[in-house]
Amino acid sequence: MSVRLQRLRQGDYYICVPRLRTFQETKLERVCAIDPGVVNFATVYDPEGRTFCVKDAKNVLKQKFEAVDVLKSQLSVKDNVCEDRHKDK
């Protein structure tokens, strides 16, 4: 185990002291591994042998962003209605 002295750009220093930590074992069985591939954007594996492949990340992400935009728009409309209702007259 080695200690390091680090210097920030502003001229300040700090010391890095590594330490060992123990973690409790998790009892979750729902885990997966993600392989960031070269041909496919990502392939997801689970312990039961199921796989999910994202080949066209652009379209998948576009759909997710569009769904988020719809929800943001709905929230904005509700916020505006609430503000109009509570304006001082």
Biopython code that builds the backbone (N, CA, C, O; Angstrom):
import numpy as np
from Bio.PDB.StructureBuilder import StructureBuilder

atoms = [
    (1, "MET", "N", (0.851, -1.169, 0.000)),
    (1, "MET", "CA", (0.000, 0.000, 0.000)),
    (1, "MET", "C", (0.902, 1.239, 0.000)),
    (1, "MET", "O", (1.807, 1.356, 0.826)),
    (2, "SER", "N", (0.647, 2.153, -0.928)),
    (2, "SER", "CA", (1.494, 3.337, -1.005)),
    (2, "SER", "C", (0.644, 4.596, -0.884)),
    (2, "SER", "O", (-0.501, 4.635, -1.334)),
    (3, "VAL", "N", (1.215, 5.608, -0.279)),
    (3, "VAL", "CA", (0.568, 6.899, -0.079)),
    (3, "VAL", "C", (1.051, 7.837, -1.174)),
    (3, "VAL", "O", (2.235, 7.857, -1.512)),
    (4, "ARG", "N", (0.107, 8.627, -1.733)),
    (4, "ARG", "CA", (0.476, 9.574, -2.795)),
    (4, "ARG", "C", (0.178, 10.997, -2.349)),
    (4, "ARG", "O", (-0.796, 11.244, -1.638)),
    (5, "LEU", "N", (1.014, 11.919, -2.768)),
    (5, "LEU", "CA", (0.784, 13.336, -2.555)),
    (5, "LEU", "C", (0.363, 13.927, -3.893)),
    (5, "LEU", "O", (1.107, 13.844, -4.870)),
    (6, "GLN", "N", (-0.811, 14.517, -3.943)),
    (6, "GLN", "CA", (-1.347, 15.083, -5.182)),
    (6, "GLN", "C", (-1.337, 16.603, -5.087)),
    (6, "GLN", "O", (-1.551, 17.170, -4.015)),
    (7, "ARG", "N", (-1.089, 17.251, -6.207)),
    (7, "ARG", "CA", (-1.105, 18.713, -6.269)),
    (7, "ARG", "C", (-2.203, 19.153, -7.218)),
    (7, "ARG", "O", (-2.289, 18.659, -8.342)),
    (8, "LEU", "N", (-3.045, 20.081, -6.774)),
    (8, "LEU", "CA", (-4.083, 20.656, -7.617)),
    (8, "LEU", "C", (-3.499, 21.800, -8.432)),
    (8, "LEU", "O", (-2.416, 22.297, -8.123)),
    (9, "ARG", "N", (-4.208, 22.216, -9.465)),
    (9, "ARG", "CA", (-3.716, 23.303, -10.325)),
    (9, "ARG", "C", (-3.557, 24.613, -9.558)),
    (9, "ARG", "O", (-2.695, 25.427, -9.888)),
    (10, "GLN", "N", (-4.388, 24.816, -8.536)),
    (10, "GLN", "CA", (-4.325, 26.060, -7.768)),
    (10, "GLN", "C", (-3.128, 26.090, -6.820)),
    (10, "GLN", "O", (-2.872, 27.106, -6.174)),
    (11, "GLY", "N", (-2.397, 24.982, -6.737)),
    (11, "GLY", "CA", (-1.237, 24.934, -5.866)),
    (11, "GLY", "C", (-1.498, 24.241, -4.543)),
    (11, "GLY", "O", (-0.570, 24.055, -3.756)),
    (12, "ASP", "N", (-2.740, 23.853, -4.279)),
    (12, "ASP", "CA", (-3.053, 23.131, -3.048)),
    (12, "ASP", "C", (-2.620, 21.678, -3.182)),
    (12, "ASP", "O", (-2.542, 21.132, -4.283)),
    (13, "TYR", "N", (-2.341, 21.070, -2.045)),
    (13, "TYR", "CA", (-1.929, 19.669, -2.012)),
    (13, "TYR", "C", (-2.915, 18.862, -1.178)),
    (13, "TYR", "O", (-3.556, 19.388, -0.269)),
    (14, "TYR", "N", (-3.025, 17.591, -1.499)),
    (14, "TYR", "CA", (-3.758, 16.663, -0.644)),
    (14, "TYR", "C", (-3.089, 15.311, -0.717)),
    (14, "TYR", "O", (-2.366, 15.004, -1.666)),
    (15, "ILE", "N", (-3.339, 14.511, 0.294)),
    (15, "ILE", "CA", (-2.685, 13.213, 0.386)),
    (15, "ILE", "C", (-3.718, 12.109, 0.141)),
    (15, "ILE", "O", (-4.842, 12.173, 0.639)),
    (16, "CYS", "N", (-3.324, 11.112, -0.623)),
    (16, "CYS", "CA", (-4.187, 9.966, -0.925)),
    (16, "CYS", "C", (-3.676, 8.768, -0.135)),
    (16, "CYS", "O", (-2.556, 8.300, -0.340)),
    (17, "VAL", "N", (-4.515, 8.284, 0.766)),
    (17, "VAL", "CA", (-4.152, 7.131, 1.588)),
    (17, "VAL", "C", (-5.142, 6.012, 1.279)),
    (17, "VAL", "O", (-6.310, 6.108, 1.656)),
    (18, "PRO", "N", (-4.703, 4.963, 0.608)),
    (18, "PRO", "CA", (-5.623, 3.866, 0.307)),
    (18, "PRO", "C", (-5.953, 3.074, 1.570)),
    (18, "PRO", "O", (-5.137, 2.962, 2.485)),
    (19, "ARG", "N", (-7.171, 2.528, 1.596)),
    (19, "ARG", "CA", (-7.560, 1.684, 2.719)),
    (19, "ARG", "C", (-8.430, 0.555, 2.207)),
    (19, "ARG", "O", (-9.124, 0.690, 1.199)),
    (20, "LEU", "N", (-8.382, -0.542, 2.905)),
    (20, "LEU", "CA", (-9.193, -1.691, 2.537)),
    (20, "LEU", "C", (-10.573, -1.550, 3.156)),
    (20, "LEU", "O", (-10.711, -1.134, 4.307)),
    (21, "ARG", "N", (-11.587, -1.898, 2.385)),
    (21, "ARG", "CA", (-12.960, -1.859, 2.880)),
    (21, "ARG", "C", (-13.599, -3.209, 2.654)),
    (21, "ARG", "O", (-13.299, -3.901, 1.681)),
    (22, "THR", "N", (-14.465, -3.568, 3.546)),
    (22, "THR", "CA", (-15.231, -4.797, 3.365)),
    (22, "THR", "C", (-16.668, -4.409, 3.053)),
    (22, "THR", "O", (-17.194, -3.437, 3.596)),
    (23, "PHE", "N", (-17.280, -5.160, 2.196)),
    (23, "PHE", "CA", (-18.650, -4.899, 1.786)),
    (23, "PHE", "C", (-19.515, -6.092, 2.137)),
    (23, "PHE", "O", (-19.071, -7.239, 2.089)),
    (24, "GLN", "N", (-20.749, -5.805, 2.487)),
    (24, "GLN", "CA", (-21.696, -6.883, 2.743)),
    (24, "GLN", "C", (-22.098, -7.508, 1.425)),
    (24, "GLN", "O", (-22.220, -6.829, 0.405)),
    (25, "GLU", "N", (-22.302, -8.813, 1.466)),
    (25, "GLU", "CA", (-22.759, -9.493, 0.262)),
    (25, "GLU", "C", (-24.202, -9.118, -0.011)),
    (25, "GLU", "O", (-25.030, -9.092, 0.900)),
    (26, "THR", "N", (-24.496, -8.829, -1.258)),
    (26, "THR", "CA", (-25.875, -8.518, -1.612)),
    (26, "THR", "C", (-26.627, -9.802, -1.879)),
    (26, "THR", "O", (-26.054, -10.788, -2.343)),
    (27, "LYS", "N", (-27.903, -9.783, -1.587)),
    (27, "LYS", "CA", (-28.719, -10.967, -1.798)),
    (27, "LYS", "C", (-29.603, -10.807, -3.026)),
    (27, "LYS", "O", (-30.534, -11.584, -3.239)),
    (28, "LEU", "N", (-29.308, -9.813, -3.815)),
    (28, "LEU", "CA", (-30.086, -9.598, -5.026)),
    (28, "LEU", "C", (-29.714, -10.635, -6.072)),
    (28, "LEU", "O", (-28.538, -10.937, -6.279)),
    (29, "GLU", "N", (-30.712, -11.166, -6.715)),
    (29, "GLU", "CA", (-30.460, -12.139, -7.767)),
    (29, "GLU", "C", (-30.661, -11.530, -9.146)),
    (29, "GLU", "O", (-30.372, -12.165, -10.161)),
    (30, "ARG", "N", (-31.152, -10.310, -9.181)),
    (30, "ARG", "CA", (-31.408, -9.660, -10.460)),
    (30, "ARG", "C", (-30.187, -8.844, -10.850)),
    (30, "ARG", "O", (-30.079, -7.664, -10.519)),
    (31, "VAL", "N", (-29.290, -9.476, -11.543)),
    (31, "VAL", "CA", (-28.071, -8.820, -11.992)),
    (31, "VAL", "C", (-27.920, -9.035, -13.487)),
    (31, "VAL", "O", (-28.546, -9.923, -14.066)),
    (32, "CYS", "N", (-27.094, -8.225, -14.097)),
    (32, "CYS", "CA", (-26.798, -8.409, -15.515)),
    (32, "CYS", "C", (-25.399, -7.878, -15.790)),
    (32, "CYS", "O", (-24.832, -7.126, -14.998)),
    (33, "ALA", "N", (-24.869, -8.280, -16.907)),
    (33, "ALA", "CA", (-23.573, -7.790, -17.358)),
    (33, "ALA", "C", (-23.783, -7.103, -18.697)),
    (33, "ALA", "O", (-24.532, -7.594, -19.541)),
    (34, "ILE", "N", (-23.130, -5.981, -18.890)),
    (34, "ILE", "CA", (-23.273, -5.223, -20.135)),
    (34, "ILE", "C", (-21.941, -5.252, -20.869)),
    (34, "ILE", "O", (-20.900, -4.889, -20.321)),
    (35, "ASP", "N", (-21.997, -5.692, -22.118)),
    (35, "ASP", "CA", (-20.809, -5.752, -22.967)),
    (35, "ASP", "C", (-20.884, -4.607, -23.965)),
    (35, "ASP", "O", (-21.677, -4.676, -24.904)),
    (36, "PRO", "N", (-20.078, -3.543, -23.795)),
    (36, "PRO", "CA", (-20.086, -2.456, -24.770)),
    (36, "PRO", "C", (-19.301, -2.885, -26.004)),
    (36, "PRO", "O", (-18.082, -2.729, -26.061)),
    (37, "GLY", "N", (-19.992, -3.413, -26.963)),
    (37, "GLY", "CA", (-19.340, -4.008, -28.120)),
    (37, "GLY", "C", (-18.895, -3.015, -29.169)),
    (37, "GLY", "O", (-19.175, -1.820, -29.084)),
    (38, "VAL", "N", (-18.199, -3.533, -30.153)),
    (38, "VAL", "CA", (-17.728, -2.727, -31.276)),
    (38, "VAL", "C", (-18.777, -2.721, -32.382)),
    (38, "VAL", "O", (-19.075, -1.668, -32.944)),
    (39, "VAL", "N", (-19.338, -3.884, -32.700)),
    (39, "VAL", "CA", (-20.342, -3.989, -33.757)),
    (39, "VAL", "C", (-21.698, -3.530, -33.242)),
    (39, "VAL", "O", (-22.361, -2.710, -33.876)),
    (40, "ASN", "N", (-22.109, -4.052, -32.103)),
    (40, "ASN", "CA", (-23.378, -3.665, -31.480)),
    (40, "ASN", "C", (-23.093, -2.666, -30.370)),
    (40, "ASN", "O", (-22.063, -2.739, -29.701)),
    (41, "PHE", "N", (-24.010, -1.742, -30.186)),
    (41, "PHE", "CA", (-23.839, -0.711, -29.155)),
    (41, "PHE", "C", (-23.633, -1.343, -27.787)),
    (41, "PHE", "O", (-22.705, -0.979, -27.064)),
    (42, "ALA", "N", (-24.495, -2.288, -27.430)),
    (42, "ALA", "CA", (-24.369, -2.970, -26.141)),
    (42, "ALA", "C", (-25.119, -4.282, -26.199)),
    (42, "ALA", "O", (-26.151, -4.398, -26.859)),
    (43, "THR", "N", (-24.592, -5.261, -25.504)),
    (43, "THR", "CA", (-25.269, -6.537, -25.336)),
    (43, "THR", "C", (-25.368, -6.788, -23.843)),
    (43, "THR", "O", (-24.380, -6.683, -23.117)),
    (44, "VAL", "N", (-26.572, -7.122, -23.392)),
    (44, "VAL", "CA", (-26.826, -7.339, -21.971)),
    (44, "VAL", "C", (-27.045, -8.827, -21.743)),
    (44, "VAL", "O", (-27.818, -9.465, -22.458)),
    (45, "TYR", "N", (-26.364, -9.378, -20.744)),
    (45, "TYR", "CA", (-26.481, -10.794, -20.391)),
    (45, "TYR", "C", (-26.977, -10.903, -18.957)),
    (45, "TYR", "O", (-26.649, -10.058, -18.123)),
    (46, "ASP", "N", (-27.770, -11.941, -18.658)),
    (46, "ASP", "CA", (-28.146, -12.212, -17.275)),
    (46, "ASP", "C", (-27.784, -13.651, -16.920)),
    (46, "ASP", "O", (-27.518, -14.451, -17.816)),
    (47, "PRO", "N", (-27.767, -13.998, -15.632)),
    (47, "PRO", "CA", (-27.338, -15.337, -15.215)),
    (47, "PRO", "C", (-28.213, -16.471, -15.754)),
    (47, "PRO", "O", (-27.766, -17.617, -15.818)),
    (48, "GLU", "N", (-29.442, -16.168, -16.139)),
    (48, "GLU", "CA", (-30.332, -17.204, -16.668)),
    (48, "GLU", "C", (-30.090, -17.462, -18.150)),
    (48, "GLU", "O", (-30.776, -18.288, -18.751)),
    (49, "GLY", "N", (-29.142, -16.779, -18.737)),
    (49, "GLY", "CA", (-28.793, -17.016, -20.132)),
    (49, "GLY", "C", (-29.536, -16.145, -21.129)),
    (49, "GLY", "O", (-29.371, -16.316, -22.337)),
    (50, "ARG", "N", (-30.348, -15.220, -20.652)),
    (50, "ARG", "CA", (-31.057, -14.318, -21.562)),
    (50, "ARG", "C", (-30.110, -13.213, -22.019)),
    (50, "ARG", "O", (-29.256, -12.752, -21.262)),
    (51, "THR", "N", (-30.280, -12.804, -23.261)),
    (51, "THR", "CA", (-29.470, -11.701, -23.786)),
    (51, "THR", "C", (-30.376, -10.680, -24.444)),
    (51, "THR", "O", (-31.451, -11.011, -24.942)),
    (52, "PHE", "N", (-29.932, -9.449, -24.439)),
    (52, "PHE", "CA", (-30.633, -8.357, -25.097)),
    (52, "PHE", "C", (-29.577, -7.553, -25.823)),
    (52, "PHE", "O", (-28.575, -7.156, -25.227)),
    (53, "CYS", "N", (-29.789, -7.311, -27.095)),
    (53, "CYS", "CA", (-28.800, -6.625, -27.905)),
    (53, "CYS", "C", (-29.364, -5.302, -28.411)),
    (53, "CYS", "O", (-30.471, -5.257, -28.947)),
    (54, "VAL", "N", (-28.613, -4.247, -28.244)),
    (54, "VAL", "CA", (-29.001, -2.940, -28.769)),
    (54, "VAL", "C", (-28.119, -2.691, -29.983)),
    (54, "VAL", "O", (-26.958, -2.306, -29.850)),
    (55, "LYS", "N", (-28.681, -2.914, -31.172)),
    (55, "LYS", "CA", (-27.895, -2.743, -32.397)),
    (55, "LYS", "C", (-27.932, -1.312, -32.897)),
    (55, "LYS", "O", (-26.934, -0.786, -33.389)),
    (56, "ASP", "N", (-29.095, -0.688, -32.767)),
    (56, "ASP", "CA", (-29.256, 0.656, -33.300)),
    (56, "ASP", "C", (-29.502, 1.620, -32.148)),
    (56, "ASP", "O", (-30.644, 1.982, -31.866)),
    (57, "ALA", "N", (-28.444, 2.026, -31.497)),
    (57, "ALA", "CA", (-28.557, 2.858, -30.306)),
    (57, "ALA", "C", (-29.205, 4.201, -30.614)),
    (57, "ALA", "O", (-29.927, 4.742, -29.776)),
    (58, "LYS", "N", (-28.963, 4.741, -31.789)),
    (58, "LYS", "CA", (-29.505, 6.057, -32.123)),
    (58, "LYS", "C", (-31.026, 6.040, -32.070)),
    (58, "LYS", "O", (-31.631, 6.935, -31.480)),
    (59, "ASN", "N", (-31.651, 5.038, -32.677)),
    (59, "ASN", "CA", (-33.110, 4.967, -32.667)),
    (59, "ASN", "C", (-33.653, 4.665, -31.278)),
    (59, "ASN", "O", (-34.676, 5.220, -30.878)),
    (60, "VAL", "N", (-32.976, 3.792, -30.541)),
    (60, "VAL", "CA", (-33.427, 3.466, -29.185)),
    (60, "VAL", "C", (-33.366, 4.707, -28.306)),
    (60, "VAL", "O", (-34.325, 5.018, -27.599)),
    (61, "LEU", "N", (-32.242, 5.418, -28.347)),
    (61, "LEU", "CA", (-32.103, 6.624, -27.538)),
    (61, "LEU", "C", (-33.072, 7.709, -27.984)),
    (61, "LEU", "O", (-33.598, 8.447, -27.151)),
    (62, "LYS", "N", (-33.315, 7.816, -29.283)),
    (62, "LYS", "CA", (-34.261, 8.814, -29.795)),
    (62, "LYS", "C", (-35.648, 8.568, -29.225)),
    (62, "LYS", "O", (-36.326, 9.511, -28.817)),
    (63, "GLN", "N", (-36.077, 7.311, -29.192)),
    (63, "GLN", "CA", (-37.391, 6.982, -28.630)),
    (63, "GLN", "C", (-37.453, 7.342, -27.148)),
    (63, "GLN", "O", (-38.460, 7.875, -26.681)),
    (64, "LYS", "N", (-36.397, 7.059, -26.419)),
    (64, "LYS", "CA", (-36.372, 7.377, -24.984)),
    (64, "LYS", "C", (-36.416, 8.887, -24.767)),
    (64, "LYS", "O", (-37.151, 9.367, -23.905)),
    (65, "PHE", "N", (-35.631, 9.640, -25.543)),
    (65, "PHE", "CA", (-35.627, 11.091, -25.399)),
    (65, "PHE", "C", (-36.977, 11.692, -25.776)),
    (65, "PHE", "O", (-37.427, 12.644, -25.139)),
    (66, "GLU", "N", (-37.624, 11.151, -26.800)),
    (66, "GLU", "CA", (-38.946, 11.645, -27.176)),
    (66, "GLU", "C", (-39.953, 11.392, -26.064)),
    (66, "GLU", "O", (-40.805, 12.239, -25.796)),
    (67, "ALA", "N", (-39.866, 10.236, -25.415)),
    (67, "ALA", "CA", (-40.767, 9.939, -24.298)),
    (67, "ALA", "C", (-40.527, 10.914, -23.145)),
    (67, "ALA", "O", (-41.478, 11.373, -22.512)),
    (68, "VAL", "N", (-39.266, 11.228, -22.873)),
    (68, "VAL", "CA", (-38.940, 12.186, -21.819)),
    (68, "VAL", "C", (-39.472, 13.567, -22.187)),
    (68, "VAL", "O", (-39.999, 14.268, -21.323)),
    (69, "ASP", "N", (-39.346, 13.975, -23.457)),
    (69, "ASP", "CA", (-39.854, 15.272, -23.901)),
    (69, "ASP", "C", (-41.359, 15.375, -23.709)),
    (69, "ASP", "O", (-41.857, 16.417, -23.285)),
    (70, "VAL", "N", (-42.092, 14.304, -24.016)),
    (70, "VAL", "CA", (-43.548, 14.306, -23.836)),
    (70, "VAL", "C", (-43.886, 14.507, -22.361)),
    (70, "VAL", "O", (-44.760, 15.306, -22.025)),
    (71, "LEU", "N", (-43.197, 13.787, -21.487)),
    (71, "LEU", "CA", (-43.457, 13.920, -20.052)),
    (71, "LEU", "C", (-43.103, 15.315, -19.542)),
    (71, "LEU", "O", (-43.818, 15.871, -18.709)),
    (72, "LYS", "N", (-42.000, 15.883, -20.040)),
    (72, "LYS", "CA", (-41.628, 17.242, -19.640)),
    (72, "LYS", "C", (-42.681, 18.248, -20.091)),
    (72, "LYS", "O", (-43.019, 19.172, -19.351)),
    (73, "SER", "N", (-43.200, 18.071, -21.304)),
    (73, "SER", "CA", (-44.232, 18.968, -21.816)),
    (73, "SER", "C", (-45.490, 18.882, -20.967)),
    (73, "SER", "O", (-46.086, 19.905, -20.630)),
    (74, "GLN", "N", (-45.895, 17.667, -20.621)),
    (74, "GLN", "CA", (-47.084, 17.493, -19.787)),
    (74, "GLN", "C", (-46.888, 18.145, -18.421)),
    (74, "GLN", "O", (-47.803, 18.784, -17.900)),
    (75, "LEU", "N", (-45.718, 17.989, -17.849)),
    (75, "LEU", "CA", (-45.428, 18.590, -16.556)),
    (75, "LEU", "C", (-45.422, 20.113, -16.652)),
    (75, "LEU", "O", (-45.910, 20.794, -15.750)),
    (76, "SER", "N", (-44.876, 20.644, -17.735)),
    (76, "SER", "CA", (-44.832, 22.088, -17.930)),
    (76, "SER", "C", (-46.235, 22.672, -18.030)),
    (76, "SER", "O", (-46.517, 23.720, -17.449)),
    (77, "VAL", "N", (-47.118, 21.993, -18.770)),
    (77, "VAL", "CA", (-48.504, 22.459, -18.908)),
    (77, "VAL", "C", (-49.178, 22.476, -17.543)),
    (77, "VAL", "O", (-49.879, 23.432, -17.211)),
    (78, "LYS", "N", (-48.974, 21.429, -16.751)),
    (78, "LYS", "CA", (-49.591, 21.372, -15.421)),
    (78, "LYS", "C", (-49.026, 22.450, -14.510)),
    (78, "LYS", "O", (-49.767, 23.033, -13.718)),
    (79, "ASP", "N", (-47.725, 22.729, -14.605)),
    (79, "ASP", "CA", (-47.130, 23.794, -13.802)),
    (79, "ASP", "C", (-47.712, 25.146, -14.183)),
    (79, "ASP", "O", (-47.994, 25.966, -13.309)),
    (80, "ASN", "N", (-47.897, 25.391, -15.489)),
    (80, "ASN", "CA", (-48.460, 26.660, -15.945)),
    (80, "ASN", "C", (-49.890, 26.825, -15.464)),
    (80, "ASN", "O", (-50.276, 27.918, -15.049)),
    (81, "VAL", "N", (-50.680, 25.767, -15.512)),
    (81, "VAL", "CA", (-52.066, 25.829, -15.041)),
    (81, "VAL", "C", (-52.084, 26.141, -13.554)),
    (81, "VAL", "O", (-52.903, 26.935, -13.092)),
    (82, "CYS", "N", (-51.183, 25.521, -12.808)),
    (82, "CYS", "CA", (-51.109, 25.740, -11.366)),
    (82, "CYS", "C", (-50.700, 27.181, -11.065)),
    (82, "CYS", "O", (-51.265, 27.806, -10.168)),
    (83, "GLU", "N", (-49.728, 27.715, -11.802)),
    (83, "GLU", "CA", (-49.291, 29.099, -11.593)),
    (83, "GLU", "C", (-50.413, 30.072, -11.929)),
    (83, "GLU", "O", (-50.620, 31.043, -11.201)),
    (84, "ASP", "N", (-51.144, 29.829, -13.023)),
    (84, "ASP", "CA", (-52.248, 30.704, -13.403)),
    (84, "ASP", "C", (-53.339, 30.688, -12.340)),
    (84, "ASP", "O", (-53.949, 31.719, -12.056)),
    (85, "ARG", "N", (-53.579, 29.550, -11.767)),
    (85, "ARG", "CA", (-54.637, 29.402, -10.766)),
    (85, "ARG", "C", (-54.291, 30.165, -9.492)),
    (85, "ARG", "O", (-55.186, 30.666, -8.811)),
    (86, "HIS", "N", (-53.001, 30.258, -9.161)),
    (86, "HIS", "CA", (-52.595, 30.855, -7.895)),
    (86, "HIS", "C", (-52.005, 32.253, -8.042)),
    (86, "HIS", "O", (-51.372, 32.750, -7.110)),
    (87, "LYS", "N", (-52.198, 32.896, -9.189)),
    (87, "LYS", "CA", (-51.700, 34.261, -9.378)),
    (87, "LYS", "C", (-52.501, 35.217, -8.509)),
    (87, "LYS", "O", (-53.691, 35.020, -8.264)),
    (88, "ASP", "N", (-51.814, 36.263, -8.050)),
    (88, "ASP", "CA", (-52.522, 37.312, -7.306)),
    (88, "ASP", "C", (-53.360, 38.112, -8.276)),
    (88, "ASP", "O", (-52.886, 38.528, -9.333)),
    (89, "LYS", "N", (-54.587, 38.320, -7.916)),
    (89, "LYS", "CA", (-55.498, 39.058, -8.814)),
    (89, "LYS", "C", (-55.667, 40.473, -8.366)),
    (89, "LYS", "O", (-56.395, 41.239, -8.999)),
]
sb = StructureBuilder()
sb.init_structure("model")
sb.init_model(0)
sb.init_chain("A")
sb.init_seg("    ")
for serial, (resi, resn, name, xyz) in enumerate(atoms, 1):
    if name == "N":
        sb.init_residue(resn, " ", resi, " ")
    sb.init_atom(name, np.array(xyz, "f"), 0.0, 1.0, " ", f" {name:<3s}", serial, name[0])
structure = sb.get_structure()
